[in-house]
Amino acid sequence: MSEEQTVSLVDVLEEDEELEEEASAVLAGSDSDHCSYPQGYVKRQALYACNTCTPKGGEAAGVCLACSYKCHEGHDLFELYTKRNFRCDCGNRKFTELQCKLYPEKDEVNSLNKYSHNFFGVYCTCSRPYPDPDDQVEDEMIQCVVCEDWLHGRHLGCLVPDCVELQEMICESCMNKNPFLWTYAAHLAVQVKEETEDSNTNKKEKDDEVIQPSCKRSREEVESSCQLKELSAIGQKRDQSGAVFWPSAWRSKLCFCSSCQENLSAAGLSFLLDESDTVLAYEHKGKSNEQTQRGHDPLMSALDNLNRVQQLEIIHGYNDMKSELKDFLQRFAAEGKVVTPDDIRQFFEQQQNRKRRRDDAGPFYST
């Protein structure tokens, strides 16, 4: 068995847990049963594009989570993760042969929706699909909080910092379209420098990366003056190239004066003053929703509809499987071995043999 065909048990468990948490955070924040169209332009929601209904060459369109399940089952869908201020297009004029099953009464178009090449399944400045079958380079993709495109880490024009999942990124193109952001970046943004042999010096540089404004002021005080002008007058500079990463709560440090609010509105960036707009805030909402929903256990609901003997048979089988799977995995973990496809196949073959022996012996009863 070649090394490429095996993975460590730790890797499998960690990756599975990460994928589950990510999927739950994204999907649990959106309604999976009702079309989001009646809500208007939803602040943030999970979205999909249907390559079956609106292929490349046609008009870009996006559908909500519920419509991806109910109206586009079996279709070729592009997962767009989340987008802000979007209204579900499912069944409108862009879908010539499909009517929305959940909310068919829609306007012909949603004029305030914003679209990008993501809606045709390509991402980044390289306009490639994800996953890309022709790309052999392992590289994470990071979403710009302004244009909401996804970019490969190697195409950002800068080093990617640690704990990137806790930070927001604005791509170089969006920074250059809004030059005032470079002034904020010089004072608020994370600057990642390449490691040097002197780790102590490197640590000090990292400690000095994020330079906070000289004082904290209330919003009332900010309204009477412009913090952006004050930062600009300080004259602190940084290299104006590459994407910019911003630390947690950086939005709260932006200027709220009336002039800045007007400028942000004119540039379509008012959402930057809203800390609840962030993907992290949306994910926290999704995790909170999921924890609330966990109070209803589907397995227990199913057991309620069975008689006592059937319940005991299922519980007995479940406990056997749980115990045997735990013992099976612990052996690999303790010996530092990897789990191969043959190992998994053998485990389930043994489970089937045990099940057949139990069936031959008759049902399980308990009084």
C-alpha positions in Angstrom: 0.0 0.0 0.0 1.6 3.3 -1.1 1.9 6.2 1.3 -0.4 8.3 -0.8 -3.3 5.8 -0.3 -3.1 5.9 3.5 -3.8 8.6 6.1 -3.2 8.7 9.9 -6.2 8.2 12.2 -5.6 11.5 13.8 -5.8 13.2 10.4 -9.0 11.5 9.6 -10.7 12.4 12.8 -9.5 16.0 12.8 -10.5 16.6 9.2 -13.9 15.1 9.7 -14.5 17.2 12.8 -13.4 20.4 11.0 -15.6 19.7 8.0 -18.6 19.0 10.3 -18.1 22.2 12.2 -17.7 24.3 9.1 -20.7 22.8 7.4 -22.9 23.2 10.5 -21.8 26.8 11.0 -22.6 27.7 7.3 -25.9 25.8 6.9 -27.3 26.2 10.4 -27.4 30.0 10.0 -29.8 29.7 7.0 -33.3 28.2 6.8 -33.3 24.8 5.1 -37.1 24.5 4.8 -38.3 27.9 3.5 -37.3 30.0 0.5 -35.6 33.2 1.8 -37.1 35.4 -0.9 -39.9 36.8 1.3 -37.2 38.1 3.7 -35.9 40.4 0.9 -32.2 41.0 0.6 -31.0 38.8 3.4 -28.1 40.2 5.5 -26.1 37.0 5.0 -27.0 33.5 3.9 -25.7 30.3 2.4 -26.1 30.5 -1.4 -25.7 28.2 -4.4 -25.6 28.6 -8.2 -27.1 26.0 -10.4 -25.0 25.1 -13.5 -27.9 22.9 -14.7 -30.4 25.8 -14.9 -28.1 28.8 -15.5 -25.0 27.5 -17.3 -22.0 29.7 -18.2 -23.0 32.0 -21.1 -26.4 32.7 -19.5 -27.3 35.1 -16.7 -25.8 34.6 -13.3 -28.2 33.6 -10.6 -28.1 32.4 -7.0 -30.5 30.3 -4.9 -31.0 30.0 -1.2 -30.3 26.9 0.9 -33.9 25.6 0.9 -34.3 26.0 -2.8 -31.0 24.1 -3.4 -32.6 21.2 -1.6 -36.2 21.4 -2.8 -36.0 22.8 -6.3 -32.5 21.8 -7.5 -32.1 18.3 -6.2 -29.8 16.3 -8.4 -28.6 19.4 -10.3 -25.0 20.5 -10.8 -24.6 23.1 -8.0 -21.8 25.5 -7.2 -21.5 26.1 -3.4 -20.9 29.8 -2.9 -20.5 29.6 0.9 -22.2 32.9 2.0 -23.0 36.2 0.4 -24.4 39.4 1.9 -27.5 41.4 0.9 -28.7 38.8 -1.6 -32.3 37.8 -2.6 -33.1 34.3 -3.8 -33.4 34.1 -7.6 -34.9 30.6 -7.8 -37.6 30.5 -10.5 -37.4 34.1 -11.7 -36.8 35.2 -15.3 -33.3 33.7 -15.3 -34.7 30.2 -14.9 -36.5 29.6 -18.2 -37.6 26.1 -17.5 -37.9 26.0 -13.7 -40.5 27.3 -11.3 -39.7 27.6 -7.6 -41.5 25.0 -5.6 -41.3 26.9 -2.3 -42.1 30.5 -3.4 -43.0 30.9 -7.1 -44.3 34.5 -6.8 -41.1 36.3 -7.5 -40.1 39.5 -9.3 -38.5 38.9 -12.7 -35.1 40.0 -11.4 -33.5 41.1 -8.1 -31.9 44.3 -9.2 -29.8 44.8 -6.1 -28.2 41.4 -6.2 -24.4 41.5 -7.0 -22.9 38.7 -9.0 -19.4 37.6 -9.9 -17.6 34.8 -11.7 -18.2 32.7 -8.6 -21.7 32.1 -9.8 -20.3 30.2 -12.8 -18.0 28.0 -10.6 -14.7 29.9 -11.0 -12.8 31.8 -8.3 -9.7 33.9 -7.6 -7.8 36.1 -10.0 -6.8 32.9 -11.8 -10.5 32.2 -12.6 -10.2 28.5 -11.8 -12.8 26.0 -10.4 -12.7 24.7 -6.9 -11.7 22.0 -6.4 -9.4 22.3 -9.4 -8.6 18.9 -11.0 -5.6 20.4 -12.8 -4.1 22.1 -9.7 -1.7 19.8 -7.8 -0.7 22.5 -5.3 -2.2 22.3 -1.8 -3.5 25.8 -1.0 -6.3 27.2 1.0 -8.8 29.7 -0.4 -9.7 32.8 1.5 -12.7 35.1 0.9 -12.4 38.8 0.5 -14.8 40.6 2.8 -15.5 43.3 0.2 -15.9 41.6 -3.2 -16.6 38.2 -1.5 -14.5 36.4 -4.2 -12.4 33.5 -3.0 -8.7 33.7 -3.7 -5.8 31.2 -3.4 -3.4 32.0 -0.6 -0.5 32.0 -3.2 -2.3 34.6 -5.3 -2.9 37.2 -2.5 0.5 38.9 -3.0 1.3 38.6 0.7 2.0 36.0 3.4 -1.0 34.4 5.0 -0.9 34.9 8.8 -1.5 32.3 11.5 -5.1 31.9 12.8 -6.4 33.3 9.5 -9.8 31.9 10.2 -10.2 34.6 13.0 -9.2 37.4 10.7 -10.8 39.2 7.7 -9.1 39.7 4.4 -9.5 42.5 1.8 -7.9 41.7 -1.5 -5.4 44.0 -3.2 -7.9 44.9 -6.0 -10.5 46.1 -3.4 -7.9 48.0 -1.4 -6.8 49.9 -4.5 -10.5 50.7 -5.5 -10.9 52.2 -2.0 -7.5 54.0 -1.3 -8.6 55.3 2.1 -8.4 51.7 3.4 -4.6 51.9 3.1 -4.6 54.6 5.7 -6.5 52.3 8.1 -4.2 49.4 7.1 -1.1 51.3 8.2 -2.5 51.5 11.7 -4.9 48.6 12.2 -4.0 45.7 9.9 -1.9 42.7 10.5 1.5 42.8 8.8 3.1 39.3 8.4 6.9 39.2 8.0 9.0 36.3 7.0 10.6 34.4 9.8 14.2 35.2 10.7 16.8 33.2 12.6 16.4 35.5 15.5 13.1 34.3 16.9 13.1 36.9 19.7 13.4 39.8 17.2 10.8 38.2 15.1 8.4 37.9 18.0 8.9 41.6 18.8 8.1 42.5 15.2 4.9 40.5 15.4 4.0 42.2 18.6 4.4 45.6 16.9 2.5 44.6 13.8 -0.9 46.0 14.8 -0.6 49.6 15.9 -3.7 50.9 17.6 -4.9 54.5 17.5 -3.4 56.5 20.3 -6.6 56.8 22.3 -10.1 55.3 22.6 -13.0 57.5 22.1 -16.8 57.2 22.4 -18.9 57.3 19.2 -20.2 60.7 20.3 -16.6 62.1 20.3 -15.8 60.5 17.0 -18.9 62.2 15.4 -17.4 65.6 16.1 -14.1 64.9 14.4 -12.7 62.6 11.7 -10.5 59.8 13.0 -9.5 58.9 9.4 -8.1 62.4 8.9 -6.2 62.1 12.2 -4.7 58.8 11.2 -3.7 60.2 7.8 -2.0 63.2 9.5 0.2 60.9 11.5 1.8 59.9 8.2 2.5 56.3 9.1 2.9 54.3 5.9 2.9 50.7 4.8 3.6 48.9 1.6 0.5 49.3 -0.5 0.5 46.0 -2.3 -1.0 42.6 -1.7 -4.0 41.6 0.2 -4.5 43.0 3.8 -5.5 41.0 6.8 -7.4 42.6 9.6 -7.6 41.5 13.3 -10.7 40.8 15.3 -12.8 43.8 16.1 -11.0 46.1 13.6 -14.3 47.4 12.3 -15.1 49.0 15.6 -12.0 51.2 15.2 -13.2 52.7 11.9 -14.3 56.3 11.9 -18.0 56.9 12.4 -18.2 60.6 11.6 -20.9 61.7 9.2 -18.5 62.4 6.4 -16.9 58.9 6.6 -20.3 57.3 6.8 -21.4 59.1 3.6 -18.2 58.1 1.8 -18.6 54.5 2.8 -22.2 54.5 1.7 -21.2 56.0 -1.7 -18.6 53.3 -2.1 -21.0 50.6 -1.1 -19.0 49.8 2.0 -21.4 50.7 4.8 -21.4 47.1 5.9 -17.8 47.6 7.2 -19.3 49.6 10.1 -21.4 46.6 11.1 -19.6 44.1 13.2 -22.5 41.6 12.9 -21.9 41.5 9.1 -18.8 39.3 9.5 -18.8 35.7 8.4 -17.5 34.8 11.9 -20.6 36.4 13.5 -22.8 34.5 11.0 -21.1 31.2 11.9 -21.5 31.9 15.6 -25.2 32.3 14.9 -25.3 29.0 13.0 -23.5 27.2 15.9 -26.0 28.6 18.4 -28.9 27.5 16.2 -27.5 24.0 15.9 -27.0 23.7 19.7 -30.6 24.7 20.2 -31.8 22.2 17.6 -29.8 19.4 19.2 -32.4 19.2 22.0 -34.5 17.2 19.5 -32.8 13.9 18.8 -34.1 12.2 15.6 -32.9 8.8 16.9 -35.0 9.0 20.0 -38.0 10.2 17.9 -37.6 7.1 15.7 -37.3 4.8 18.7 -40.6 6.2 20.2 -42.4 4.7 17.2 -41.1 1.2 17.8 -42.2 -1.5 20.3 -40.1 -2.4 23.3 -38.4 -5.4 21.7 -37.5 -3.5 18.6 -36.1 -0.7 20.7 -33.9 -3.1 22.7 -32.6 -4.8 19.5 -31.6 -1.4 18.0 -30.0 -0.2 21.2 -28.1 -3.5 21.6 -26.8 -3.3 18.1 -25.8 0.3 18.5 -23.9 -0.3 21.7 -22.1 -3.3 20.1 -21.1 -1.2 17.1 -20.0 1.8 19.3 -17.9 -0.4 21.5 -16.3 -2.4 18.7 -15.5 0.7 16.6 -13.9 2.4 19.6 -11.7 -0.7 20.3 -10.8 -0.9 16.6 -9.7 2.7 16.3 -7.9 2.7 19.7 -5.6 -0.1 18.5 -4.5 2.0 15.5 -4.1 5.1 17.6 -2.1 3.4 20.3 0.3 1.8 17.8 0.6 4.9 15.7 -0.6 3.0 12.6 -2.6 4.3 9.7 -6.1 3.1 8.8 -6.3 1.8 5.2 -9.3 1.0 3.0 -8.6 -2.7 3.6 -8.8 -2.2 7.3 -12.2 -0.5 7.1 -13.5 -3.1 4.7 -12.4 -5.9 7.1 -14.0 -4.2 10.1 -17.4 -4.0 8.4 -17.2 -7.6 7.1 -16.7 -8.7 10.7 -19.7 -6.6 11.7 -21.8 -8.3 9.0 -20.6 -11.8 10.1 -21.5 -11.0 13.8 -24.9 -9.7 12.7 -25.7 -12.9 10.7 -24.7 -15.0 13.7 -27.1 -13.0 15.9 -29.9 -13.3 13.4 -29.4 -17.1 13.3 -29.6 -17.2 17.1 -32.9 -15.4 17.1 -33.9 -11.9 18.3 -32.6 -10.3 21.5 -35.1 -10.2 24.4 -34.9 -8.6 27.8 -37.4 -8.4 30.6 
